[in-house]
Structures are given as structure tokens and as C-alpha cells.
Amino acid sequence: MKELERARWRCRRGLLELDIVLHRFMDEYYIQLDETELKQFENLLLLSDNDLWDMITAKKIIEDRNLQSVLGLLQKS
């Protein structure tokens, strides 16, 4: 449970739109992620707000193919 709370805290970002998407993702998908997907999500959270938002909205092509499964879930959120 501590990891879930920590992840929720890290989802608080500077862009309102990004906050909304990340919190929806947390509510819908986070607890279903396996270890690999959790690591992918952590890597995505390391990105700047603008880079992450551009990837979610498909304005920027993601170079790391390993992040696509979690990014796809974020795009559904």
C-alpha cells in the first residue's frame, strides 16, 4: 500500500491535464500492473511534464519501445 501512496504522490504534476490523466490511470490500471510495467511507469514519471504529455497525446514519438504498453494505458485514461 505504501508504494501505491508513493506513486499517487509522484503523479501530482504541474499540468492539470496531466494530473487528470495520471490519476485516472492510477484508479483504473495501477494495481493491475506487473513488475515490468511498474518499472515502465516509474520511468515515464521521470520525464518532464511537457515530454510526458506530448507522448500521451501522441505529439511526440516514443523512442523506447519498452514503454509502449504502459503509455497505451495512459492514452486510454
VEXBA-526280 format. One line per field, with one value per atom (N, C-alpha, C): residue number from 1; residue in three letters; x, z, y. Coordinates in steps of 0.2 Angstrom, whole numbers, plus 5000, padded with zeros to 4 digits. Example, Ala and Ser with C-alpha at 12.3 -4.5 7.8 and 13.67 -1.06 7.14 Angstrom:
nr	(1 / 1 / 1 / 2 / 2 / 2)
rest	(ALA / ALA / ALA / SER / SER / SER)
east	(5066 / 5062 / 5066 / 5064 / 5068 / 5064)
up	(5039 / 5039 / 5039 / 5035 / 5036 / 5039)
north	(4972 / 4978 / 4984 / 4989 / 4995 / 5000)
//
This chain:
nr	(1 / 1 / 1 / 2 / 2 / 2 / 3 / 3 / 3 / 4 / 4 / 4 / 5 / 5 / 5 / 6 / 6 / 6 / 7 / 7 / 7 / 8 / 8 / 8 / 9 / 9 / 9 / 10 / 10 / 10 / 11 / 11 / 11 / 12 / 12 / 12 / 13 / 13 / 13 / 14 / 14 / 14 / 15 / 15 / 15 / 16 / 16 / 16 / 17 / 17 / 17 / 18 / 18 / 18 / 19 / 19 / 19 / 20 / 20 / 20 / 21 / 21 / 21 / 22 / 22 / 22 / 23 / 23 / 23 / 24 / 24 / 24 / 25 / 25 / 25 / 26 / 26 / 26 / 27 / 27 / 27 / 28 / 28 / 28 / 29 / 29 / 29 / 30 / 30 / 30 / 31 / 31 / 31 / 32 / 32 / 32 / 33 / 33 / 33 / 34 / 34 / 34 / 35 / 35 / 35 / 36 / 36 / 36 / 37 / 37 / 37 / 38 / 38 / 38 / 39 / 39 / 39 / 40 / 40 / 40 / 41 / 41 / 41 / 42 / 42 / 42 / 43 / 43 / 43 / 44 / 44 / 44 / 45 / 45 / 45 / 46 / 46 / 46 / 47 / 47 / 47 / 48 / 48 / 48 / 49 / 49 / 49 / 50 / 50 / 50 / 51 / 51 / 51 / 52 / 52 / 52 / 53 / 53 / 53 / 54 / 54 / 54 / 55 / 55 / 55 / 56 / 56 / 56 / 57 / 57 / 57 / 58 / 58 / 58 / 59 / 59 / 59 / 60 / 60 / 60 / 61 / 61 / 61 / 62 / 62 / 62 / 63 / 63 / 63 / 64 / 64 / 64 / 65 / 65 / 65 / 66 / 66 / 66 / 67 / 67 / 67 / 68 / 68 / 68 / 69 / 69 / 69 / 70 / 70 / 70 / 71 / 71 / 71 / 72 / 72 / 72 / 73 / 73 / 73 / 74 / 74 / 74 / 75 / 75 / 75 / 76 / 76 / 76 / 77 / 77 / 77)
rest	(MET / MET / MET / LYS / LYS / LYS / GLU / GLU / GLU / LEU / LEU / LEU / GLU / GLU / GLU / ARG / ARG / ARG / ALA / ALA / ALA / ARG / ARG / ARG / TRP / TRP / TRP / ARG / ARG / ARG / CYS / CYS / CYS / ARG / ARG / ARG / ARG / ARG / ARG / GLY / GLY / GLY / LEU / LEU / LEU / LEU / LEU / LEU / GLU / GLU / GLU / LEU / LEU / LEU / ASP / ASP / ASP / ILE / ILE / ILE / VAL / VAL / VAL / LEU / LEU / LEU / HIS / HIS / HIS / ARG / ARG / ARG / PHE / PHE / PHE / MET / MET / MET / ASP / ASP / ASP / GLU / GLU / GLU / TYR / TYR / TYR / TYR / TYR / TYR / ILE / ILE / ILE / GLN / GLN / GLN / LEU / LEU / LEU / ASP / ASP / ASP / GLU / GLU / GLU / THR / THR / THR / GLU / GLU / GLU / LEU / LEU / LEU / LYS / LYS / LYS / GLN / GLN / GLN / PHE / PHE / PHE / GLU / GLU / GLU / ASN / ASN / ASN / LEU / LEU / LEU / LEU / LEU / LEU / LEU / LEU / LEU / LEU / LEU / LEU / SER / SER / SER / ASP / ASP / ASP / ASN / ASN / ASN / ASP / ASP / ASP / LEU / LEU / LEU / TRP / TRP / TRP / ASP / ASP / ASP / MET / MET / MET / ILE / ILE / ILE / THR / THR / THR / ALA / ALA / ALA / LYS / LYS / LYS / LYS / LYS / LYS / ILE / ILE / ILE / ILE / ILE / ILE / GLU / GLU / GLU / ASP / ASP / ASP / ARG / ARG / ARG / ASN / ASN / ASN / LEU / LEU / LEU / GLN / GLN / GLN / SER / SER / SER / VAL / VAL / VAL / LEU / LEU / LEU / GLY / GLY / GLY / LEU / LEU / LEU / LEU / LEU / LEU / GLN / GLN / GLN / LYS / LYS / LYS / SER / SER / SER)
east	(5004 / 5000 / 5004 / 5010 / 5015 / 5017 / 5018 / 5020 / 5015 / 5008 / 5003 / 5002 / 5003 / 5003 / 5009 / 5014 / 5020 / 5019 / 5017 / 5015 / 5010 / 5005 / 5000 / 5003 / 5007 / 5011 / 5015 / 5018 / 5023 / 5018 / 5012 / 5008 / 5005 / 5007 / 5005 / 5010 / 5007 / 5011 / 5009 / 5013 / 5011 / 5006 / 5005 / 4999 / 4993 / 4988 / 4981 / 4979 / 4980 / 4978 / 4982 / 4988 / 4992 / 4990 / 4989 / 4986 / 4980 / 4975 / 4969 / 4970 / 4974 / 4976 / 4979 / 4984 / 4988 / 4984 / 4979 / 4975 / 4970 / 4967 / 4963 / 4967 / 4973 / 4977 / 4978 / 4979 / 4981 / 4974 / 4968 / 4962 / 4960 / 4962 / 4960 / 4965 / 4971 / 4976 / 4982 / 4983 / 4990 / 4990 / 4985 / 4985 / 4986 / 4984 / 4985 / 4991 / 4996 / 5002 / 5007 / 5011 / 5016 / 5022 / 5027 / 5034 / 5037 / 5037 / 5040 / 5036 / 5029 / 5025 / 5026 / 5027 / 5028 / 5034 / 5039 / 5046 / 5045 / 5041 / 5040 / 5036 / 5031 / 5028 / 5032 / 5037 / 5042 / 5046 / 5048 / 5052 / 5049 / 5042 / 5038 / 5038 / 5037 / 5036 / 5043 / 5048 / 5054 / 5055 / 5051 / 5051 / 5048 / 5049 / 5047 / 5039 / 5035 / 5028 / 5027 / 5030 / 5029 / 5030 / 5036 / 5038 / 5033 / 5031 / 5026 / 5019 / 5017 / 5011 / 5011 / 5016 / 5017 / 5017 / 5020 / 5019 / 5012 / 5009 / 5002 / 4997 / 4998 / 4994 / 4996 / 5002 / 5005 / 5007 / 5009 / 5013 / 5020 / 5022 / 5030 / 5030 / 5034 / 5035 / 5040 / 5037 / 5041 / 5047 / 5053 / 5059 / 5060 / 5058 / 5059 / 5053 / 5053 / 5048 / 5045 / 5050 / 5048 / 5043 / 5042 / 5037 / 5030 / 5029 / 5023 / 5017 / 5018 / 5012 / 5009 / 5013 / 5010 / 5008 / 5011 / 5009 / 5003 / 5001 / 4995 / 4989 / 4991 / 4986 / 4985 / 4990 / 4989 / 4985 / 4986 / 4982 / 4975 / 4973 / 4966 / 4963 / 4967 / 4964 / 4961)
up	(5000 / 5000 / 5000 / 5003 / 5003 / 4996 / 4992 / 4985 / 4981 / 4983 / 4979 / 4981 / 4988 / 4990 / 4987 / 4987 / 4984 / 4977 / 4973 / 4966 / 4965 / 4969 / 4969 / 4970 / 4974 / 4976 / 4970 / 4967 / 4961 / 4955 / 4955 / 4949 / 4950 / 4955 / 4956 / 4952 / 4946 / 4942 / 4941 / 4937 / 4936 / 4931 / 4926 / 4921 / 4923 / 4924 / 4926 / 4922 / 4915 / 4911 / 4912 / 4914 / 4915 / 4922 / 4927 / 4933 / 4933 / 4928 / 4927 / 4924 / 4919 / 4916 / 4920 / 4924 / 4929 / 4934 / 4937 / 4942 / 4940 / 4934 / 4931 / 4930 / 4927 / 4926 / 4933 / 4938 / 4945 / 4947 / 4946 / 4948 / 4944 / 4938 / 4933 / 4932 / 4932 / 4930 / 4935 / 4939 / 4943 / 4946 / 4950 / 4954 / 4950 / 4943 / 4939 / 4935 / 4936 / 4933 / 4936 / 4931 / 4934 / 4935 / 4937 / 4939 / 4934 / 4928 / 4922 / 4920 / 4920 / 4919 / 4924 / 4931 / 4936 / 4935 / 4933 / 4931 / 4925 / 4920 / 4914 / 4917 / 4921 / 4924 / 4927 / 4931 / 4935 / 4930 / 4925 / 4920 / 4917 / 4915 / 4912 / 4917 / 4923 / 4928 / 4929 / 4927 / 4927 / 4921 / 4917 / 4911 / 4913 / 4910 / 4911 / 4910 / 4913 / 4911 / 4904 / 4901 / 4893 / 4889 / 4891 / 4887 / 4888 / 4894 / 4895 / 4892 / 4893 / 4890 / 4882 / 4879 / 4872 / 4870 / 4874 / 4872 / 4873 / 4878 / 4880 / 4874 / 4872 / 4866 / 4859 / 4859 / 4853 / 4849 / 4852 / 4848 / 4847 / 4852 / 4851 / 4851 / 4846 / 4845 / 4851 / 4854 / 4859 / 4856 / 4859 / 4856 / 4859 / 4866 / 4869 / 4869 / 4865 / 4863 / 4870 / 4875 / 4881 / 4885 / 4883 / 4887 / 4884 / 4878 / 4875 / 4878 / 4881 / 4885 / 4890 / 4894 / 4899 / 4896 / 4891 / 4888 / 4885 / 4882 / 4879 / 4884 / 4890 / 4895 / 4897 / 4898 / 4899 / 4894 / 4888 / 4882 / 4883 / 4886 / 4887 / 4892 / 4897 / 4903 / 4902)
north	(4994 / 5000 / 5006 / 5006 / 5012 / 5014 / 5009 / 5010 / 5014 / 5012 / 5015 / 5022 / 5024 / 5031 / 5035 / 5032 / 5035 / 5037 / 5032 / 5033 / 5038 / 5038 / 5044 / 5050 / 5051 / 5057 / 5060 / 5055 / 5056 / 5058 / 5057 / 5059 / 5066 / 5069 / 5076 / 5080 / 5083 / 5087 / 5094 / 5098 / 5105 / 5106 / 5101 / 5102 / 5099 / 5102 / 5100 / 5094 / 5094 / 5089 / 5083 / 5083 / 5078 / 5075 / 5079 / 5076 / 5072 / 5075 / 5071 / 5064 / 5064 / 5058 / 5053 / 5055 / 5051 / 5048 / 5052 / 5050 / 5045 / 5046 / 5041 / 5034 / 5035 / 5029 / 5025 / 5029 / 5026 / 5022 / 5025 / 5022 / 5016 / 5016 / 5011 / 5005 / 5007 / 5002 / 5000 / 5005 / 5004 / 4997 / 4995 / 4989 / 4983 / 4983 / 4978 / 4977 / 4982 / 4982 / 4976 / 4973 / 4968 / 4972 / 4969 / 4972 / 4976 / 4973 / 4976 / 4983 / 4982 / 4988 / 4994 / 4991 / 4996 / 5000 / 4997 / 5000 / 5005 / 5003 / 5007 / 5013 / 5013 / 5018 / 5023 / 5020 / 5024 / 5028 / 5025 / 5028 / 5034 / 5033 / 5038 / 5044 / 5043 / 5048 / 5052 / 5050 / 5053 / 5059 / 5058 / 5063 / 5070 / 5075 / 5081 / 5081 / 5086 / 5086 / 5087 / 5091 / 5093 / 5086 / 5083 / 5077 / 5072 / 5071 / 5065 / 5067 / 5073 / 5075 / 5074 / 5076 / 5075 / 5068 / 5063 / 5056 / 5054 / 5056 / 5053 / 5056 / 5062 / 5065 / 5063 / 5059 / 5057 / 5062 / 5068 / 5073 / 5072 / 5067 / 5066 / 5058 / 5056 / 5048 / 5046 / 5040 / 5037 / 5033 / 5034 / 5031 / 5024 / 5024 / 5017 / 5013 / 5008 / 5003 / 5000 / 4999 / 4996 / 4999 / 5006 / 5010 / 5010 / 5007 / 5007 / 5004 / 4999 / 4996 / 5000 / 5003 / 5007 / 5014 / 5016 / 5023 / 5022 / 5016 / 5014 / 5015 / 5012 / 5013 / 5020 / 5024 / 5031 / 5035 / 5033 / 5036 / 5034 / 5028 / 5026 / 5030 / 5032 / 5036 / 5042)
//
